[in-house]
Amino acid sequence: MTLPAAESAASVHRYVWRDGDRVYGFVDYYLFDQVCMITHTEVDPSLQGRGYGSQVAGKAIEHVRSQGKRIVPVCGFMAHYLRQHPQHFDMVTPASRRIFNIGKTE
């Protein structure tokens, strides 16, 4: 099963992934100028442990990238995901990389 495309619901600061009425997962966030602070990632409990959280995280990061913003991953799951995916290190603000130990910091 593939995850449907993302939709952005800026009024509630949530990226939601759905197929019709079924919500696969969502990412809550706040926007501050060029920064997207991700506070929570959640997947339908029936889908947990099957990689959907990682798919939701990846899609959210790509959406943030397309908006030209950087990420502050306050959400523990998102910080962990970013540590495991070096292709996204550039999306994390330098201060957040140091604070959350994401990639090499100098």
PyMOL commands that set and color helices and strands:
alter all, ss='L'
color gray80, all
select helices_A, chain A and resi 10-12+45-47+52-66+76-84+86-91+94-99
alter helices_A, ss='H'
color red, helices_A
select strands_A, chain A and resi 6-9+14-19+22-32+35-43+70-73
alter strands_A, ss='S'
color yellow, strands_A
deselect
rebuild
show_as cartoon
